[in-house]
Amino acid sequence: MTQVEKNPLDRSGVITDEKLSGDHDYQKRQKLATQGWQVASIPDNAKPKPGGGSYIKLTDNRHAEAVINVYPPGKKDEMHCHPGSEHIFLCFQGQLHIYGLEDGEDVILNPGELVHIRASYYYQLANETDELTVLYQVATKPAKPPRITRYSYRGKGDIDPTTLEG
């Protein structure tokens, strides 16, 4: 039996690094870009992408980036973490279910509610409704880049994701 079969939360079977497949053409979405500012509209950009991708980058600076995550009904991530990067998710539209590994880490966010997830901490995002869910996300960038930016959960006894930090 493979490791993926043992743990249904991990459907990838491989370490994933979203920097390889993420959305990096964010400048075209900005309303204004100066030396110190990047301005973008959430409503103007909160549309599902062709092919089902949910990651829509709006800004990118030295220490953080702002992203919209668009989840159609039924879409969910695998359980994963981002070594060295904190994430803040604000539910802008719809409803978001967030799962963690520990007891009590199971919450539903409604519009206007947010969650702040510590660096290298596992979570799973899911839209379990019949409506579109739109999240506003801020992700910090560590001073020293991590060896990998996204790591999928492999089950109890998995590696400590902080070892993947820079």
C-alpha positions in Angstrom: 0.0 0.0 0.0 1.4 3.4 -0.9 1.6 6.3 1.5 -1.1 8.2 -0.4 -3.5 5.3 0.2 -2.8 5.3 3.9 -3.6 9.0 4.2 -6.6 10.3 2.2 -5.8 13.9 3.1 -2.7 13.8 0.9 -3.8 13.2 -2.7 -0.6 14.4 -4.3 1.9 11.8 -3.5 4.7 14.3 -4.1 6.0 17.4 -2.5 4.3 20.4 -4.2 5.8 23.8 -4.8 3.1 26.2 -6.0 5.8 28.7 -7.2 6.2 26.4 -10.2 2.5 26.6 -11.2 1.2 29.7 -9.5 -0.2 32.8 -11.1 2.6 35.4 -11.6 1.1 37.8 -14.1 -0.3 40.0 -11.4 0.7 43.4 -12.8 -2.1 43.4 -15.3 -4.7 43.1 -12.5 -3.5 46.3 -10.7 -5.3 49.6 -10.9 -2.2 51.5 -9.9 1.4 50.6 -9.3 4.0 53.1 -8.0 7.4 52.7 -6.4 5.7 52.2 -3.0 2.1 51.1 -3.8 0.2 48.4 -5.6 -3.6 48.8 -5.9 -6.0 46.1 -7.0 -9.7 45.4 -6.9 -11.0 42.2 -5.3 -14.4 42.3 -7.0 -12.8 43.0 -10.5 -10.6 39.9 -10.2 -12.7 37.4 -8.2 -13.5 35.2 -11.1 -12.8 31.5 -11.5 -9.8 30.8 -13.7 -10.1 28.6 -16.8 -9.0 25.1 -15.8 -10.1 25.5 -12.2 -7.1 27.2 -10.7 -7.9 29.2 -7.6 -4.8 31.2 -7.1 -5.0 34.8 -8.4 -2.0 37.0 -7.3 -2.8 40.7 -7.0 0.4 42.2 -5.4 3.9 41.1 -4.7 6.4 42.9 -2.5 9.6 42.1 -0.7 8.0 40.8 2.6 4.4 39.8 1.5 2.0 39.2 -1.3 -1.7 39.6 -1.7 -3.8 36.9 -3.5 -7.4 36.1 -4.2 -8.3 32.4 -3.8 -11.5 31.5 -5.8 -13.1 28.2 -4.8 -16.1 27.0 -6.8 -18.6 24.7 -5.0 -16.9 21.5 -3.8 -13.3 22.7 -4.3 -10.9 21.8 -1.5 -7.1 21.8 -1.0 -5.2 18.9 0.4 -3.8 19.2 3.9 -0.6 21.3 3.5 1.7 23.9 5.0 3.9 26.7 3.8 7.3 26.5 5.5 8.4 29.9 6.7 5.3 31.7 5.5 2.4 33.0 7.6 -1.0 33.1 5.9 -4.0 35.2 6.6 -7.3 34.3 4.9 -10.2 36.7 4.9 -13.5 35.3 3.7 -14.7 38.0 1.2 -17.6 36.1 -0.3 -19.3 32.8 0.4 -18.3 30.5 3.2 -15.0 28.7 3.9 -14.4 25.6 6.0 -10.9 25.3 7.4 -9.5 22.1 8.9 -6.3 21.6 10.9 -4.6 18.6 12.5 -5.2 19.4 16.1 -8.4 19.2 18.2 -10.4 22.4 17.8 -8.9 23.3 14.5 -12.2 23.1 12.5 -13.9 26.4 11.7 -16.3 27.8 9.2 -15.6 31.4 8.1 -18.3 33.7 6.8 -17.8 37.0 4.9 -15.7 39.5 7.0 -14.1 36.7 9.2 -10.5 35.8 9.0 -7.9 33.2 10.1 -4.2 33.8 10.7 -2.2 30.7 10.2 1.3 30.4 11.7 4.2 29.6 9.4 4.8 25.9 8.8 1.4 24.9 10.3 -0.9 22.5 8.4 -4.3 23.4 7.2 -6.9 22.5 4.5 -9.3 24.9 2.9 -12.7 23.7 1.5 -15.8 25.2 0.0 -18.5 22.8 1.0 -21.4 25.0 -0.2 -23.2 25.4 -3.5 -22.0 29.0 -3.8 -18.7 30.5 -5.0 -16.2 31.3 -2.2 -13.7 34.1 -2.6 -10.9 34.6 -0.1 -8.5 37.5 0.3 -5.1 36.1 1.3 -1.9 37.7 2.6 1.2 35.5 2.6 4.4 36.6 4.2 7.8 35.9 2.7 10.6 34.8 5.1 13.9 36.7 5.1 15.7 33.5 4.0 13.7 31.6 1.4 12.6 28.1 2.4 13.8 25.0 0.6 10.2 24.5 -0.5 7.2 26.8 -0.3 4.4 24.2 0.0 4.5 20.8 1.6 1.7 18.2 1.6 0.8 16.3 4.8 1.9 12.7 4.9 0.3 11.6 8.2 1.3 11.1 11.8 5.1 10.9 12.2 5.7 13.1 9.1 8.7 15.4 9.0 8.6 18.6 11.0 7.8 21.2 8.3 10.0 23.8 10.2 13.0 21.8 8.9 12.0 23.0 5.4 12.4 26.6 6.4 15.3 28.5 5.1 
